[in-house]
Amino acid sequence: MKELLRSNDPVLLSFVSALLSEAEIGFIVLDTNMSVMEGSIGILPRRVLVEEDCIDEARNLLTEAGVGHDLEAEDKA
């Protein structure tokens, strides 16, 4: 799995999840339960990871959807 993006924006995370699901790209959102540790204030970003062989497809999908500026840098992914 490779990191696609990090965000603490629940709307963005929901949108990205819907896009990836619709495209049948395997992904997982990590750190969703960290809100218990942070006190539910939403400061810790959630990480979206996709299957390694789908990272380019996922990047293209999000770029076409207008959220490419939120992607992690290539060297971090």
N, C-alpha and C positions, 0 to 999 in steps of 0.2 A: 504494500500500500504506500502511496505517496501523498503528501499533503498538497491539497488543492488551494485551500484558503483558510484563514482564521478570521473570526468575527465575533463580536458580542451583540450583533444586531439580529434579533430573533426573526424579523421579517426577511432579511437577506438569507439567513440560514434556511428558513422555510421555503423560500423561492428556489434556492440552489438545490435543496433536497427534492423539490417537485420536478425541476428540470432534469436532474440526474435520474430520478425514478422513471420519468417518461421516456428518456433515452435508453433505459435499461443498462445504465452504467452502474456497476457495483460500487457502493460507497458506505462510509460509516462516519457518524458525527461523534467525535470524542469530547470529553470534558463537560458533557451536559449536566452531570450531577455535581459539578463543582460549586453550583449555587449554594449548596448546603454549607460548604466550607467558607464561601465568601460572604454569606449572610443575605443572599438573594438580591444583591444590588447590581448584578450584571456586569461587573468590571473585567472578569476573566473571559478571554475569548474562547470560543469553541472551535475545534479544528475539524475540517472536512477532509477525509482521506478517500482516495479512489484507487481502484485496482491499477497497478503499475502500467499494464499494457493499454489502459484507457485514458491515461493522463492527458495526452494531446487532444483526444476527442472531447474530453471534459473541458479543457481550457478553451477550445474553439467554441463549444456550446455556450459557455458562460460569456465569452467575448461577444458572440452574436446576440446574446440576450441583453447586452448592455451592462454587464457587471464584471467585465474583464479587468477593470481598474482595482478590483478587490482581490485578485488572484495573488498568491504568494509568488515571489520571484522564482525564476527557473532554477537557480542554483540552490534554493531552499527546498524545492519540491521533490 
